[in-house]
Amino acid sequence: MSLITYGIFGAGGNASELLPILKEQLNTSPANKYEIFFVDEDETKKTFCNLNVLTTKEFMNLNKNQKKIVLSPADSKVRERIVDELQGNIDFINLISRDFVNLSECSLGNGLTIAQKCIITSDVKLGNFIQINLNVSIQHNCLIEDYVTIAPSVSLMGNVKIGKHAYIGAGAVIKQGVQIGPRSTVGMGSVVVKDVPEDTIVYGNPAKPKNT
């Protein structure tokens, strides 16, 4: 058996929630031996969730034949920086909970994390390096572009488009046909019934731009 080394980048709350998903995924496919590290630039962190913590340099310098990365940071800019630094030298994997429901084999990008109790229906397209947290529902014909972050218990109705680096706060509901512009933020619990321009923060029911 070959040894595969996994690095969960980020040693924080989301990383601790992704660890059981990774272990479950690996233990259902015991064809290879594996080891898991957390990777974080805080050199004061030596262990997390009973695993060793390495810096990026230490992880990349490990003398291992196969290394794979899981991206846990909620900050999409941090995820992008890690990808820009390491892409081409290492494998970014999709980490998807076993109970994820993909009703019609929708298109999934690379480097995704999808937590428990999530569902996508028909003709949904997920880009690369997206983070989808617990209990998210994404309905037909939605397009989620690269580096989007979706917090827990979000509902996207049909034909929603979310631009790159957008952040959708916990419990938000996005009406059918709405477009969320790149780098925009939807506040926790918001109900979005109109398009949101790029680089805009909205919140409330109905959601409105901040300071209006």
Residue pairs with C-beta under 8 A, 6 or more apart in sequence:
1 31
1 32
1 33
2 32
2 33
2 65
2 66
3 32
3 33
3 34
3 35
3 64
3 65
3 66
4 32
4 33
4 34
4 35
4 66
4 67
4 68
5 34
5 35
5 36
5 37
5 62
5 64
5 66
5 67
5 68
6 22
6 26
6 34
6 35
6 36
6 37
6 67
6 68
6 69
6 70
6 93
7 36
7 37
7 38
7 39
7 54
7 59
7 67
7 68
7 69
7 70
8 15
8 18
8 19
8 22
8 36
8 37
8 38
8 39
8 70
8 72
9 15
9 38
9 39
9 40
9 56
9 69
9 70
9 71
9 72
9 73
9 82
10 38
10 39
10 40
10 71
10 72
10 73
10 78
11 38
11 39
11 40
11 42
11 45
11 48
11 53
12 40
12 72
12 73
14 72
14 73
14 74
14 131
14 133
15 38
15 48
15 49
15 72
16 48
16 49
17 115
17 134
18 70
18 72
18 95
18 113
18 115
19 36
19 49
19 51
21 95
21 96
21 97
21 98
21 113
21 115
21 116
22 36
22 70
22 95
23 36
24 97
24 98
25 95
25 96
25 98
26 34
28 98
36 51
37 51
37 52
37 53
37 54
37 59
38 45
38 48
38 49
38 51
38 52
38 53
38 54
39 53
39 54
39 55
39 56
39 59
39 69
40 48
40 53
40 54
40 55
41 55
41 56
42 53
43 55
45 53
46 52
46 53
47 53
54 62
56 82
56 85
56 86
59 67
60 67
60 86
60 89
60 90
66 91
67 90
67 91
68 90
68 91
68 92
68 93
69 82
69 86
69 90
69 91
69 92
69 93
69 111
70 93
70 95
70 113
71 79
71 82
71 83
71 92
71 111
71 113
71 129
71 131
72 113
72 131
73 79
73 82
74 131
74 149
75 149
76 129
76 131
76 147
76 148
76 149
76 165
76 167
77 165
79 111
79 129
79 131
79 147
80 129
80 147
80 165
83 92
83 111
83 129
86 92
92 110
92 111
92 129
93 111
94 108
94 110
94 111
94 112
94 113
94 114
95 112
95 113
95 114
96 108
96 112
96 113
96 114
97 114
97 115
97 116
97 117
97 118
99 116
99 117
100 114
100 116
100 118
100 119
101 118
101 119
101 120
102 108
102 119
102 120
103 119
103 120
103 121
103 122
104 121
104 122
104 123
106 120
106 121
106 122
106 123
106 124
106 125
106 126
107 124
107 125
107 126
108 126
109 126
109 127
109 128
109 129
109 130
109 146
110 128
110 129
111 128
111 129
111 130
112 126
112 128
112 129
112 130
112 131
112 132
113 130
113 131
113 132
114 132
115 132
115 133
115 134
115 135
115 136
115 152
116 134
116 135
117 134
117 135
118 132
118 134
118 135
118 136
118 137
118 138
119 136
119 137
119 138
120 126
120 138
120 139
120 142
121 138
121 139
121 140
122 140
122 141
123 140
123 141
124 138
124 139
124 140
124 141
124 142
124 143
124 144
125 142
125 143
125 144
126 132
126 144
127 144
127 145
127 146
127 147
127 148
127 164
128 146
128 147
129 146
129 147
130 144
130 146
130 147
130 148
130 149
130 150
131 148
131 149
131 150
132 138
132 150
133 150
133 151
133 152
133 154
133 170
134 152
134 153
135 152
135 153
136 150
136 152
136 153
136 154
136 155
136 156
137 154
137 155
137 156
138 144
138 156
138 160
139 155
139 156
139 157
139 158
139 160
139 176
140 158
140 159
141 158
141 159
142 156
142 158
142 159
142 160
142 161
142 162
143 160
143 161
143 162
144 150
144 162
145 161
145 162
145 163
145 164
145 166
145 182
146 164
146 165
147 164
147 165
148 162
148 163
148 164
148 165
148 166
148 167
148 168
149 166
149 167
149 168
150 162
150 168
151 167
151 168
151 169
151 170
151 171
151 172
151 188
152 170
152 171
153 170
153 171
154 168
154 169
154 170
154 171
154 172
154 173
154 174
155 172
155 173
155 174
156 162
156 168
156 174
157 173
157 174
157 175
157 176
157 177
157 178
158 176
158 177
159 176
159 177
160 174
160 175
160 176
160 177
160 178
160 179
160 180
161 178
161 179
161 180
162 168
162 174
162 179
162 180
163 179
163 180
163 181
163 182
163 183
163 184
163 198
164 182
164 183
165 182
165 183
166 180
166 181
166 182
166 183
166 184
166 185
166 186
167 184
167 185
167 186
168 174
168 180
168 186
169 185
169 186
169 187
169 188
169 189
169 190
169 203
170 188
170 189
171 188
171 189
172 186
172 187
172 188
172 189
172 190
172 191
172 192
172 207
173 190
173 191
173 192
174 180
174 186
174 192
175 191
175 192
175 193
178 192
178 193
178 194
178 195
178 196
179 195
179 196
180 186
180 192
180 195
180 196
181 195
181 196
181 197
181 198
181 199
181 200
182 198
182 199
183 198
183 199
184 196
184 197
184 198
184 199
184 200
184 201
184 202
185 200
185 201
185 202
186 192
186 196
186 202
186 203
186 207
187 201
187 202
187 203
187 204
187 207
188 203
189 203
189 205
190 202
190 203
190 204
190 205
190 207
191 204
191 205
191 206
191 207
192 202
192 206
192 207
193 206
193 207
194 206
194 207
196 202
196 207
196 209
200 209
200 210
201 209
201 210
202 208
202 209
202 210
203 210
